[in-house]
Amino acid sequence: MGLGLINEESSESGGGLFKYMANEGNYTYDGAELDDDFAFVIDHTTVETGWLRFVPPVDFSRLSPLGSDNGKNPEPPTAGESSPYSLGFKIRVYSKKIDGVKHLMSNSYMAKLGYEPLFDKIFAEAKSNAGKMPVVSFDLDRNKDTKRPGRQAHKKGPSTNWEPLMKIVKWVDPPADLAVEETPKAAGVGSPSAAGSEEPEF
């Protein structure tokens, strides 16, 4: 199923300059909120999953290609103390609005809830879109009569976190910067076109 991560508890932390902020329900770049209609290309062929630690000392070294065995938590929780690690993902993405190629990394439970069904759709459509990559965005038609279209609220005590409700906008030729593989291919997923698109839209 998707990324195979949503049965694991995790923190709401994010990593890198491009982030999904579950407590705010938006994407940010360099700390600035991106518009609700922000769309970006996902390289679904180089997804990695594994145990991520965002609290100091950070540790992103335990990632492996999607479909690999993630192994055991390197620091399991103890009595009265949670683990600093949680299963998460690392995805290469592209948009002009985030200055090209960035990594979206998260072990947030909300992000995993949103990206599991998104990747189910991506992998279901990938074979009929060989050599292309999906453009994704919030699905603003879902929960459109609420204050946060394209998100699902999850309340816990006084806090509210937001699951991103994502959709595939379309499939495009890979932007040139994403056409070169950075990591081993995800299991069972074909390579994008080597040529890439010289004039990406996003």
N, C-alpha and C positions, 0 to 999 in steps of 0.2 A: 504494500500500500504506500504510494507516494514516497516519502522519505523514510518511513518506518520509525518515526521518533516520538509520536505524540503520546505514547503510553508512559513516557518518562517524565518525572517532575523536573522542573528547571526554574532558574531565576528569570528575572525580567531584564537582564543585562543585554547590551548589544556591543558590537565591536566595530572599529574602523570609522572612517569619516562619513560613509554612507550607511545609515541605520534605519531600522524600523523601531519606533518608540512605542512600545505597547501601552505604556501608561498615558500616552497622549493620543495614540491612534493615528500617527502620521509618519511619513518618511522624512528624514532630515539629511542635509548635506552640509558639512562644516558647521553644524549646529543650527542651520536655518531650515525652517519648515518648507517642504515642497508642496506645490499645489495638489489639490485632490485629484486632478486629471493627469497628474504626472504619470508617464508611461516609460518603460525601459525594456531593453532586450535582455533575455536570460540565456546564458550558455548552459543548456541542459546536459551537455555531453561531458562536462568536467566537474560535476557536483561532488563535493566531499562531505562526509559526515564523521562524527566522532565526539570524543569528550573534550569540551571546551571549558576553559577557566578564564573568566574576565576580571576576577578580583586579583590584586597583586599577590604573588608574582604571576602575571598572566601566562597562559600556556595554550598555544594553538598547534602544538606539535603532534597531537594525537588524532589527526585527521587522516582518512583514507578514502579511496574512490567509493562512491555510492554502490552498495551491494556487498561490500566487504564486511567482515565481522568486526564490530566496534569494540569487542572485548569488554573487560570489566572496568568499572569505575576505579581510577587509579587511587582515589582517596575516598573510600566509602564513608557514608555518614556514621557517626558514633552517637552514643547516648547523649542526647541533649545538644548535639551539634550537627548541622547539616553539612553536606559535602560541598566544597567549592567548585566541583565539576558537575556538569550536566551535559547530556547528549545534545548536539546542535549540528548546524550545517554551515557550509561555506559555498557561496555561489558567485560566479563571475557574471557581472552585469555591465550594460553599456547604456549611456545616455549622454547627449551633449550637455544636458542640464547638470550633470555631475562630473563634467570635464572628462568624459571618456569612460574607460574601463575602471571599475571598482569591484571590491569584494563586499558582498552582503553576507555578514556572519551573525548568527544568533543562536543562543540556546534558550530563548524565551519560549515559554509554553504557548503564549498567544501566537507568536510567529509560526511555531510548528503546527498549531491548529489550522492556521490559514494556508500554509504552504503544502501541507499534506494533500488536500484535495486539488490544489493547483497543479501539483506535479502528477497526480493521477491523470488529470486532463492532458497535461503536456506529453506524458509518455504514451497515452492512448492515441494522440494525434501525430506523434513524431514520425511514424512509419509512412504516413500519407503526406508528410512534409519533409521528405529526405533532403538533407543539405541545407535546411533552413533553421531558424531559431525563432522562438515565440517572443512577441511583444506583449507585456502584461501591464495591468493597472488595477486600481481599485474597481470593483464592479459597483458603480454608483447607482445602478438600478435596484440593488438589494438594500433593504432598509432605507429606501429613498425618502420616506416620510418621517425620518428621525433626524436628530441634530447631527448625526455622524453617518451619512450614507456610505455604503461600502465597508462598514465595520459592524462587528457584533460585540455588544457590551457584555462583560463578565464581571459581576460584582462580587467582592469578597470583603465583608465588613464595610469599613468606610471607603475602601478603594475600588476604583473601576479600571479594569484593563480592557484593551480593545483587540479583538481578533480581526486581522485583515481579511476581507472578503474579496478575493482576487479573481480576475478573469483573463483569458487570452484575447487580446485585441485582434491579432493577426499573426501570420508567420512571414518572416522576411529573410532575405539573404543576409548572412552574418556580416556585421560591420567588419571592416578590415582588421581592426584592432582585436576583435574576438576570434578571427579566423585561425589564428595560431594557437594550438592547444597548449595550455599551461600545465595541466595535470593529466594523469591517466584518465581515459574515458570511463564514464560511469558504466556499470555492467549492463550489457545489452543495448546500449545506445550508440547509434552511428555517429560518424564524424561529420562536422559541418563542411560546407564547401571551402576548399582551400583558397579560392580567389577572394572571397569576401566582397562586401559592397563598398565602393569607394565614396558614395554619397549617402550615408545612413540618415534616416529621417529623425532619429531620436537622440 
